[in-house]
Amino acid sequence: MKEQLLQRLDELRSEFEAGQKMLAGLETQQIHMKSSLLRISGAIQVLEEFLGQSPPEDQP
């Protein structure tokens, strides 16, 4: 019985460690995604401002 409990404890510790590693990876991905979205948002804003300030090219 004690051997089974020790084995289960080892399994749970391994699962916990794997979960922590996965969570850290996801947090890193989240940081990168937020950074990418911020850059894209800035580019959108610049292009919208440029298009709003320049005269339309298709009109004489």
Secondary structure, DSSP 8 states (H G I E B T S, - for coil): -HHHHHHHHHHHHHHHHHHHHHHHHHHHHHHHHHHHHHHHHHHHHHHHHHHHHS--TT--
